[in-house]
Amino acid sequence: MKMVMAVVNEDRLSDIINALLKNGISGITVSETRGFGNISLTQEVDASELNKKVKLEIVVSNCEFKTLAIDIIMENAHDLNHGSGKIFVYNVDEVYRIRTGERDADALR
């Protein structure tokens, strides 16, 4: 199992979520976040200057869904401006559904 985590511009969120759902990917967590990317580390940063973004976290059961989620995010978040975002992929060792006790891929259904 993999977690696809993406930090993207908020104005792209609806398109990304709708495309994920249309392609059978659900179980999406969205958080508002702020930060900055590739700026010089010697430059002082005022907290009010941090860019507003959203973070999506999606756990998928196999590599097909991982690739599909990445492709959808890339297609719907992409623009040619700096700050379009980043995608990170993590290994997920175990998943538990609290209500039923289901584990791993069964807990994702």
N, CA, C and O atoms as a MOPAC input file, in Angstrom:
PM7 MOZYME 1SCF
protein

 N      0.84000 1    -1.17000 1     0.00000 1
 C      0.00000 1     0.00000 1     0.00000 1
 C      0.88700 1     1.23500 1     0.00000 1
 O      2.00800 1     1.21800 1     0.50800 1
 N      0.36500 1     2.29400 1    -0.57600 1
 C      1.11300 1     3.54600 1    -0.67900 1
 C      0.23900 1     4.70800 1    -0.23900 1
 O     -0.98400 1     4.67500 1    -0.37600 1
 N      0.89200 1     5.73700 1     0.29300 1
 C      0.21600 1     7.00200 1     0.52800 1
 C      0.75800 1     7.99400 1    -0.48700 1
 O      1.96600 1     8.20200 1    -0.59700 1
 N     -0.16100 1     8.60200 1    -1.22600 1
 C      0.19300 1     9.67900 1    -2.13500 1
 C     -0.19000 1    10.95400 1    -1.41100 1
 O     -1.36100 1    11.17600 1    -1.10500 1
 N      0.80500 1    11.79600 1    -1.13700 1
 C      0.57900 1    13.05400 1    -0.45200 1
 C      0.97200 1    14.16000 1    -1.41500 1
 O      2.07000 1    14.14900 1    -1.97100 1
 N      0.07800 1    15.10800 1    -1.60900 1
 C      0.34900 1    16.20600 1    -2.53700 1
 C      0.05100 1    17.52900 1    -1.84800 1
 O     -0.91800 1    17.65500 1    -1.10000 1
 N      0.89900 1    18.50800 1    -2.11500 1
 C      0.67900 1    19.87600 1    -1.67800 1
 C      0.46600 1    20.68900 1    -2.94300 1
 O      1.36100 1    20.79300 1    -3.78200 1
 N     -0.73100 1    21.26800 1    -3.07500 1
 C     -1.10800 1    21.94800 1    -4.31500 1
 C     -1.81400 1    23.26500 1    -4.00200 1
 O     -2.15700 1    23.54900 1    -2.85400 1
 N     -2.01900 1    24.04900 1    -5.03900 1
 C     -2.76500 1    25.29600 1    -4.90200 1
 C     -4.24100 1    24.99900 1    -4.65700 1
 O     -4.82100 1    24.10300 1    -5.26900 1
 N     -4.82700 1    25.76100 1    -3.75900 1
 C     -6.21500 1    25.53300 1    -3.35100 1
 C     -7.19500 1    25.63900 1    -4.51600 1
 O     -8.20400 1    24.93400 1    -4.53900 1
 N     -6.91200 1    26.50700 1    -5.47900 1
 C     -7.84400 1    26.68900 1    -6.59200 1
 C     -7.91700 1    25.47300 1    -7.51800 1
 O     -8.78300 1    25.42000 1    -8.39200 1
 N     -7.03300 1    24.50700 1    -7.34300 1
 C     -7.03900 1    23.27900 1    -8.15500 1
 C     -7.73200 1    22.11700 1    -7.45400 1
 O     -7.92500 1    21.05800 1    -8.05100 1
 N     -8.10700 1    22.30800 1    -6.18800 1
 C     -8.59200 1    21.21400 1    -5.36000 1
 C     -9.84500 1    20.53700 1    -5.91800 1
 O     -9.89000 1    19.30900 1    -5.99700 1
 N    -10.85300 1    21.30600 1    -6.30200 1
 C    -12.10700 1    20.71300 1    -6.79500 1
 C    -11.87200 1    19.84200 1    -8.01400 1
 O    -12.41400 1    18.74000 1    -8.10500 1
 N    -11.07100 1    20.32400 1    -8.95200 1
 C    -10.78700 1    19.54000 1   -10.16000 1
 C    -10.08600 1    18.23200 1    -9.81200 1
 O    -10.40600 1    17.18300 1   -10.37200 1
 N     -9.13300 1    18.29500 1    -8.88900 1
 C     -8.39300 1    17.09200 1    -8.49000 1
 C     -9.33500 1    16.09000 1    -7.82600 1
 O     -9.35300 1    14.91700 1    -8.20100 1
 N    -10.11300 1    16.53800 1    -6.84600 1
 C    -11.00200 1    15.62600 1    -6.12800 1
 C    -12.02500 1    15.01100 1    -7.06900 1
 O    -12.26100 1    13.80400 1    -7.01200 1
 N    -12.63300 1    15.80700 1    -7.92900 1
 C    -13.63100 1    15.27500 1    -8.85700 1
 C    -13.02900 1    14.24100 1    -9.79900 1
 O    -13.66400 1    13.22500 1   -10.08500 1
 N    -11.81100 1    14.48300 1   -10.28800 1
 C    -11.15400 1    13.52200 1   -11.17900 1
 C    -10.79000 1    12.24100 1   -10.42400 1
 O    -10.93500 1    11.14600 1   -10.96900 1
 N    -10.32000 1    12.36100 1    -9.17700 1
 C    -10.01400 1    11.17200 1    -8.38300 1
 C    -11.26900 1    10.32900 1    -8.17500 1
 O    -11.24200 1     9.11400 1    -8.37600 1
 N    -12.36500 1    10.96700 1    -7.77400 1
 C    -13.61100 1    10.24600 1    -7.53600 1
 C    -14.13800 1     9.60000 1    -8.80900 1
 O    -14.62400 1     8.47000 1    -8.78300 1
 N    -14.04200 1    10.31500 1    -9.91900 1
 C    -14.50300 1     9.78300 1   -11.20500 1
 C    -13.72800 1     8.52800 1   -11.60100 1
 O    -14.24500 1     7.68500 1   -12.33300 1
 N    -12.49800 1     8.40300 1   -11.12500 1
 C    -11.64900 1     7.26400 1   -11.45800 1
 C    -11.58600 1     6.22400 1   -10.34000 1
 O    -10.68600 1     5.38400 1   -10.32600 1
 N    -12.53000 1     6.27500 1    -9.40700 1
 C    -12.64600 1     5.24900 1    -8.38800 1
 C    -11.69800 1     5.38500 1    -7.21400 1
 O    -11.49400 1     4.42700 1    -6.46900 1
 N    -11.11300 1     6.56600 1    -7.03600 1
 C    -10.21900 1     6.78500 1    -5.89900 1
 C    -10.93700 1     7.68100 1    -4.90100 1
 O    -11.26700 1     8.83100 1    -5.18900 1
 N    -11.17000 1     7.11200 1    -3.70600 1
 C    -11.82300 1     7.88500 1    -2.64300 1
 C    -10.96500 1     7.74800 1    -1.39000 1
 O     -9.83400 1     7.26600 1    -1.45400 1
 N    -11.49700 1     8.16700 1    -0.27100 1
 C    -10.70500 1     8.13000 1     0.95400 1
 C     -9.61400 1     9.18000 1     0.92100 1
 O     -8.43500 1     8.87700 1     1.10100 1
 N    -10.01700 1    10.40800 1     0.69200 1
 C     -9.08800 1    11.52500 1     0.51600 1
 C     -9.16300 1    12.42700 1     1.74800 1
 O    -10.25100 1    12.84400 1     2.14800 1
 N     -8.03200 1    12.72300 1     2.33900 1
 C     -7.97100 1    13.68000 1     3.44000 1
 C     -7.37500 1    14.97300 1     2.90000 1
 O     -6.35500 1    14.95400 1     2.21100 1
 N     -8.01500 1    16.09700 1     3.21500 1
 C     -7.54800 1    17.40300 1     2.75500 1
 C     -7.31600 1    18.29100 1     3.96900 1
 O     -8.16700 1    18.38800 1     4.85300 1
 N     -6.14700 1    18.94300 1     4.00400 1
 C     -5.80100 1    19.86300 1     5.08500 1
 C     -5.33800 1    21.18200 1     4.48400 1
 O     -4.64500 1    21.20600 1     3.46700 1
 N     -5.72900 1    22.27300 1     5.12300 1
 C     -5.18900 1    23.56500 1     4.71900 1
 C     -3.79800 1    23.68100 1     5.31200 1
 O     -3.56400 1    23.27500 1     6.45000 1
 N     -2.88100 1    24.23200 1     4.54300 1
 C     -1.51000 1    24.34200 1     5.01400 1
 C     -0.87300 1    25.60200 1     4.44800 1
 O     -1.43300 1    26.24200 1     3.55800 1
 N      0.27800 1    25.95000 1     4.95500 1
 C      1.03100 1    27.10700 1     4.46300 1
 C      2.49300 1    26.72400 1     4.41700 1
 O      2.95100 1    25.89600 1     5.20500 1
 N      3.22100 1    27.32100 1     3.50200 1
 C      4.64400 1    27.01700 1     3.43500 1
 C      5.30900 1    27.72200 1     2.28000 1
 O      4.75500 1    28.64200 1     1.67800 1
 N      6.50900 1    27.26800 1     1.98400 1
 C      7.26300 1    27.82700 1     0.86800 1
 C      8.13600 1    26.73400 1     0.29800 1
 O      8.44400 1    25.74700 1     0.96700 1
 N      8.52800 1    26.92300 1    -0.94200 1
 C      9.34100 1    25.93300 1    -1.63500 1
 C     10.77000 1    26.38300 1    -1.78500 1
 O     11.46800 1    26.60700 1    -0.79600 1
 N     11.20400 1    26.51400 1    -3.00400 1
 C     12.60900 1    26.75600 1    -3.32300 1
 C     12.98000 1    28.22800 1    -3.22000 1
 O     13.13300 1    28.91700 1    -4.22900 1
 N     13.12400 1    28.70200 1    -1.97500 1
 C     13.66000 1    30.04300 1    -1.78800 1
 C     14.99200 1    29.89400 1    -1.08400 1
 O     15.26000 1    28.87500 1    -0.44800 1
 N     15.81000 1    30.89700 1    -1.19800 1
 C     17.12700 1    30.85000 1    -0.58000 1
 C     16.99300 1    30.71900 1     0.93000 1
 O     16.20300 1    31.43300 1     1.54900 1
 N     17.75000 1    29.82400 1     1.51800 1
 C     17.68100 1    29.62600 1     2.95400 1
 C     18.26000 1    30.79400 1     3.73400 1
 O     18.03400 1    30.89300 1     4.94000 1
 N     19.00200 1    31.68300 1     3.08000 1
 C     19.54700 1    32.85100 1     3.76800 1
 C     18.54600 1    34.00200 1     3.78500 1
 O     18.75100 1    34.98900 1     4.49200 1
 N     17.47700 1    33.88500 1     3.02000 1
 C     16.46000 1    34.92800 1     2.95900 1
 C     15.54100 1    34.81500 1     4.17800 1
 O     15.09100 1    33.72000 1     4.51500 1
 N     15.26400 1    35.93700 1     4.83700 1
 C     14.33700 1    35.91000 1     5.96500 1
 C     12.91900 1    35.79000 1     5.43800 1
 O     12.56300 1    36.38300 1     4.41900 1
 N     12.11900 1    35.01200 1     6.14900 1
 C     10.73300 1    34.79100 1     5.74800 1
 C      9.82600 1    35.23500 1     6.88400 1
 O      9.98700 1    34.80100 1     8.02400 1
 N      8.88100 1    36.09500 1     6.56800 1
 C      7.85700 1    36.50100 1     7.51700 1
 C      6.71800 1    35.49100 1     7.39800 1
 O      6.32400 1    35.13700 1     6.28700 1
 N      6.18800 1    35.02800 1     8.52000 1
 C      5.13400 1    34.01300 1     8.50100 1
 C      3.92700 1    34.43800 1     7.67000 1
 O      3.23500 1    33.58800 1     7.10900 1
 N      3.67000 1    35.72800 1     7.58500 1
 C      2.52700 1    36.20300 1     6.79900 1
 C      2.76200 1    36.03900 1     5.30300 1
 O      1.82000 1    36.13500 1     4.51600 1
 N      4.00000 1    35.79500 1     4.90400 1
 C      4.32800 1    35.63500 1     3.48600 1
 C      4.25200 1    34.18500 1     3.01300 1
 O      4.42500 1    33.91200 1     1.82500 1
 N      3.99600 1    33.25500 1     3.93100 1
 C      3.91800 1    31.85200 1     3.54000 1
 C      2.72900 1    31.63700 1     2.61500 1
 O      1.65300 1    32.19300 1     2.83500 1
 N      2.92700 1    30.83400 1     1.58900 1
 C      1.88300 1    30.57400 1     0.60100 1
 C      0.82300 1    29.63000 1     1.15400 1
 O      1.14600 1    28.62200 1     1.78200 1
 N     -0.44400 1    29.96400 1     0.91900 1
 C     -1.54500 1    29.08600 1     1.31300 1
 C     -1.64700 1    27.96100 1     0.28900 1
 O     -1.65800 1    28.20300 1    -0.91700 1
 N     -1.72200 1    26.74100 1     0.78200 1
 C     -1.83300 1    25.54500 1    -0.05600 1
 C     -2.81500 1    24.58800 1     0.59700 1
 O     -3.29900 1    24.83600 1     1.70200 1
 N     -3.10500 1    23.49800 1    -0.09000 1
 C     -3.84700 1    22.39900 1     0.50300 1
 C     -3.00400 1    21.14200 1     0.36500 1
 O     -2.25700 1    20.96900 1    -0.59800 1
 N     -3.14500 1    20.27000 1     1.35800 1
 C     -2.42700 1    18.99900 1     1.33600 1
 C     -3.45700 1    17.89200 1     1.21200 1
 O     -4.40400 1    17.81800 1     1.99600 1
 N     -3.26600 1    17.02800 1     0.21600 1
 C     -4.12100 1    15.86300 1     0.03200 1
 C     -3.34600 1    14.63400 1     0.45900 1
 O     -2.16500 1    14.49800 1     0.14200 1
 N     -4.00600 1    13.73700 1     1.17800 1
 C     -3.41900 1    12.45900 1     1.55800 1
 C     -4.37100 1    11.36400 1     1.09900 1
 O     -5.54900 1    11.35300 1     1.45700 1
 N     -3.84000 1    10.44200 1     0.30100 1
 C     -4.64300 1     9.37700 1    -0.28500 1
 C     -3.87400 1     8.07500 1    -0.10300 1
 O     -2.74300 1     7.95700 1    -0.57400 1
 N     -4.46900 1     7.10000 1     0.57200 1
 C     -3.83600 1     5.78500 1     0.70300 1
 C     -4.49200 1     4.85500 1    -0.30900 1
 O     -5.71600 1     4.72600 1    -0.35300 1
 N     -3.66100 1     4.21100 1    -1.11800 1
 C     -4.15500 1     3.31100 1    -2.16600 1
 C     -3.60100 1     1.91100 1    -1.93000 1
 O     -2.55100 1     1.73300 1    -1.31100 1
 N     -4.33300 1     0.92300 1    -2.44000 1
 C     -3.99800 1    -0.46800 1    -2.15100 1
 C     -2.98200 1    -1.07300 1    -3.09500 1
 O     -2.37100 1    -2.09100 1    -2.77100 1
 N     -2.78300 1    -0.45600 1    -4.28100 1
 C     -1.84900 1    -1.06600 1    -5.23900 1
 C     -1.19700 1    -0.00600 1    -6.12500 1
 O     -1.56900 1     1.16800 1    -6.10400 1
 N     -0.21600 1    -0.45800 1    -6.90300 1
 C      0.56300 1     0.46300 1    -7.73900 1
 C     -0.25900 1     1.07000 1    -8.87600 1
 O      0.03700 1     2.17800 1    -9.32200 1
 N     -1.28300 1     0.36400 1    -9.34800 1
 C     -2.13700 1     0.93200 1   -10.39800 1
 C     -2.83700 1     2.18100 1    -9.89000 1
 O     -2.84900 1     3.20800 1   -10.56900 1
 N     -3.42200 1     2.09900 1    -8.69800 1
 C     -4.10200 1     3.26100 1    -8.13600 1
 C     -3.11100 1     4.35900 1    -7.76900 1
 O     -3.43100 1     5.54300 1    -7.87800 1
 N     -1.91400 1     3.98000 1    -7.33500 1
 C     -0.88400 1     4.97600 1    -7.02400 1
 C     -0.55400 1     5.78000 1    -8.27600 1
 O     -0.54400 1     7.01000 1    -8.24500 1
 N     -0.28500 1     5.08600 1    -9.37300 1
 C      0.05300 1     5.75000 1   -10.63100 1
 C     -1.10400 1     6.60400 1   -11.12400 1
 O     -0.89600 1     7.72400 1   -11.59100 1
 N     -2.32100 1     6.08300 1   -11.02300 1
 C     -3.49900 1     6.82600 1   -11.45300 1
 C     -3.66400 1     8.09900 1   -10.62900 1
 O     -3.93400 1     9.16600 1   -11.18200 1
 N     -3.50300 1     7.99200 1    -9.30000 1
 C     -3.63800 1     9.17400 1    -8.43900 1
 C     -2.59200 1    10.22700 1    -8.78500 1
 O     -2.90600 1    11.41500 1    -8.85200 1
 N     -1.35500 1     9.79900 1    -9.00300 1
 C     -0.28700 1    10.73700 1    -9.36300 1
 C     -0.59500 1    11.41400 1   -10.68800 1
 O     -0.46600 1    12.63200 1   -10.80900 1
 N     -1.00200 1    10.63100 1   -11.68400 1
 C     -1.32100 1    11.19800 1   -12.99900 1
 C     -2.45100 1    12.21900 1   -12.90700 1
 O     -2.38700 1    13.27800 1   -13.53100 1
 N     -3.48400 1    11.90400 1   -12.13100 1
 C     -4.62600 1    12.81500 1   -11.98000 1
 C     -4.19300 1    14.11000 1   -11.30300 1
 O     -4.56700 1    15.19800 1   -11.74100 1
 N     -3.41300 1    13.99400 1   -10.24500 1
 C     -2.95000 1    15.19800 1    -9.54700 1
 C     -2.06900 1    16.03600 1   -10.46000 1
 O     -2.23100 1    17.25400 1   -10.53500 1
 N     -1.13600 1    15.39000 1   -11.15400 1
 C     -0.24900 1    16.11900 1   -12.07400 1
 C     -1.05400 1    16.85200 1   -13.14300 1
 O     -0.80200 1    18.02300 1   -13.42500 1
 N     -2.01500 1    16.16200 1   -13.73100 1
 C     -2.80800 1    16.75000 1   -14.81300 1
 C     -3.64400 1    17.92400 1   -14.33800 1
 O     -3.77400 1    18.92400 1   -15.04400 1
 N     -4.21100 1    17.80800 1   -13.14500 1
 C     -5.13800 1    18.83400 1   -12.67100 1
 C     -4.49200 1    19.93600 1   -11.84500 1
 O     -5.11400 1    20.97700 1   -11.63000 1
 N     -3.26700 1    19.73900 1   -11.37600 1
 C     -2.59200 1    20.76700 1   -10.58400 1
 C     -1.52600 1    21.50600 1   -11.38600 1
 O     -1.03100 1    22.54700 1   -10.95400 1
 N     -1.17900 1    20.97900 1   -12.53300 1
 C     -0.06200 1    21.49700 1   -13.31800 1
 C     -0.35500 1    22.87200 1   -13.90500 1
 O     -1.41200 1    23.09900 1   -14.49400 1
 N      0.57400 1    23.76300 1   -13.73800 1
 C      0.64500 1    24.98400 1   -14.52800 1
 C      2.12400 1    25.32100 1   -14.64100 1
 O      2.95700 1    24.64800 1   -14.03400 1
 N      2.45700 1    26.33400 1   -15.39500 1
 C      3.86000 1    26.62300 1   -15.65400 1
 C      4.44800 1    27.62000 1   -14.66500 1
 O      5.58100 1    28.07000 1   -14.83600 1
 N      3.69500 1    27.96400 1   -13.64500 1
 C      4.17300 1    28.91700 1   -12.64800 1
 C      4.89300 1    28.19600 1   -11.51300 1
 O      4.62400 1    27.03000 1   -11.22500 1
 N      5.81700 1    28.92000 1   -10.87200 1
 C      6.44600 1    28.39200 1    -9.66700 1
 C      5.37100 1    28.18500 1    -8.61300 1
 O      4.41000 1    28.95100 1    -8.54500 1
 N      5.52600 1    27.16700 1    -7.80100 1
 C      4.59100 1    26.94200 1    -6.70700 1
 C      3.39800 1    26.09400 1    -7.05900 1
 O      2.39300 1    26.13700 1    -6.35000 1
 N      3.46900 1    25.31200 1    -8.14000 1
 C      2.35200 1    24.43300 1    -8.49700 1
 C      2.17000 1    23.31500 1    -7.48500 1
 O      1.07400 1    22.77000 1    -7.35000 1
 N      3.23300 1    22.96900 1    -6.77600 1
 C      3.11300 1    21.96900 1    -5.72800 1
 C      4.09700 1    20.83000 1    -5.86600 1
 O      4.98000 1    20.84100 1    -6.72300 1
 N      3.92200 1    19.85000 1    -5.00200 1
 C      4.77700 1    18.66200 1    -4.97500 1
 C      3.91100 1    17.45300 1    -4.65400 1
 O      2.84900 1    17.57200 1    -4.04300 1
 N      4.38800 1    16.28600 1    -5.07900 1
 C      3.76200 1    15.01000 1    -4.73900 1
 C      4.82100 1    14.15100 1    -4.06300 1
 O      5.95800 1    14.06400 1    -4.52700 1
 N      4.43100 1    13.51800 1    -2.96200 1
 C      5.30800 1    12.61200 1    -2.22500 1
 C      4.61700 1    11.26200 1    -2.14800 1
 O      3.39500 1    11.20000 1    -2.02000 1
 N      5.38000 1    10.18200 1    -2.22500 1
 C      4.82100 1     8.83800 1    -2.12200 1
 C      5.51900 1     8.11400 1    -0.97600 1
 O      6.74700 1     8.05600 1    -0.91100 1
 N      4.71000 1     7.56400 1    -0.07600 1
 C      5.21600 1     6.86300 1     1.09800 1
 C      4.72000 1     5.42300 1     1.09900 1
 O      3.63700 1     5.12800 1     0.59100 1
 N      5.51100 1     4.54200 1     1.66600 1
 C      5.04600 1     3.18200 1     1.93000 1
 C      4.13100 1     3.20900 1     3.14900 1
 O      4.38900 1     3.93100 1     4.11200 1
 N      3.06500 1     2.42000 1     3.10100 1
 C      2.15200 1     2.26600 1     4.22700 1
 C      2.20000 1     0.80000 1     4.64000 1
 O      1.83800 1    -0.08100 1     3.86100 1
 N      2.63800 1     0.54400 1     5.84500 1
 C      2.79400 1    -0.83500 1     6.31500 1
 C      1.47500 1    -1.47800 1     6.69900 1
 O      1.23600 1    -2.64300 1     6.38200 1
 N      0.61600 1    -0.73000 1     7.38000 1
 C     -0.63900 1    -1.29600 1     7.85700 1
 C     -1.71900 1    -0.22700 1     7.88300 1
 O     -1.44400 1     0.95700 1     8.07400 1
 N     -2.96000 1    -0.67400 1     7.68700 1
 C     -4.12600 1     0.19700 1     7.79800 1
 C     -5.18000 1    -0.56800 1     8.58700 1
 O     -5.36800 1    -1.76500 1     8.37400 1
 N     -5.86600 1     0.11600 1     9.49500 1
 C     -6.93800 1    -0.49100 1    10.26800 1
 C     -8.17800 1     0.38100 1    10.18500 1
 O     -8.09500 1     1.59900 1    10.34500 1
 N     -9.32500 1    -0.23400 1     9.93700 1
 C    -10.59400 1     0.48700 1    10.03300 1
 C    -11.05500 1     0.32000 1    11.47600 1
 O    -11.31200 1    -0.79900 1    11.92100 1
 N    -11.15900 1     1.40500 1    12.19400 1
 C    -11.46500 1     1.36200 1    13.61600 1
 C    -12.83100 1     0.72600 1    13.87800 1
 O    -12.96700 1    -0.09600 1    14.78400 1
 N    -13.82400 1     1.09500 1    13.10300 1
 C    -15.18800 1     0.62800 1    13.35100 1
 C    -15.31800 1    -0.88300 1    13.25600 1
 O    -15.96400 1    -1.49800 1    14.10400 1
 N    -14.70500 1    -1.50500 1    12.22100 1
 C    -14.93200 1    -2.94200 1    11.97000 1
 C    -13.72400 1    -3.81700 1    12.30300 1
 O    -13.85300 1    -5.03600 1    12.41900 1
 N    -12.56900 1    -3.20600 1    12.45400 1
 C    -11.36800 1    -3.98800 1    12.69500 1
 C    -10.72600 1    -4.53200 1    11.41800 1
 O     -9.72700 1    -5.24900 1    11.48200 1
 N    -11.29200 1    -4.19800 1    10.26800 1
 C    -10.69600 1    -4.63800 1     8.99600 1
 C     -9.29100 1    -4.08700 1     8.87700 1
 O     -8.96000 1    -3.03200 1     9.41700 1
 N     -8.47100 1    -4.84300 1     8.14600 1
 C     -7.05900 1    -4.46900 1     8.01900 1
 C     -6.66800 1    -4.31600 1     6.55200 1
 O     -7.26400 1    -4.91100 1     5.65500 1
 N     -5.66000 1    -3.50800 1     6.35300 1
 C     -4.95900 1    -3.34400 1     5.07300 1
 C     -5.92100 1    -3.04800 1     3.92400 1
 O     -6.75900 1    -2.15500 1     4.05100 1
 N     -5.82600 1    -3.76600 1     2.81200 1
 C     -6.63800 1    -3.44600 1     1.63100 1
 C     -8.13900 1    -3.50000 1     1.93800 1
 O     -8.91400 1    -2.71400 1     1.39300 1
 N     -8.55000 1    -4.43500 1     2.81600 1
 C     -9.98100 1    -4.49600 1     3.19500 1
 C    -10.42300 1    -3.22600 1     3.89400 1
 O    -11.56900 1    -2.80300 1     3.74500 1
 N     -9.53500 1    -2.61800 1     4.64900 1
 C     -9.88200 1    -1.38500 1     5.36400 1
 C     -9.99500 1    -0.18900 1     4.43400 1
 O    -10.57100 1     0.83200 1     4.80700 1
 N     -9.44800 1    -0.30400 1     3.22300 1
 C     -9.50400 1     0.80800 1     2.26700 1
 C    -10.75200 1     0.77200 1     1.40300 1
 O    -11.05700 1     1.75300 1     0.72500 1
 N    -11.46800 1    -0.31700 1     1.41200 1
 C    -12.66100 1    -0.44600 1     0.55300 1
 C    -13.86200 1     0.21900 1     1.16000 1
 O    -14.94100 1     0.20300 1     0.56900 1

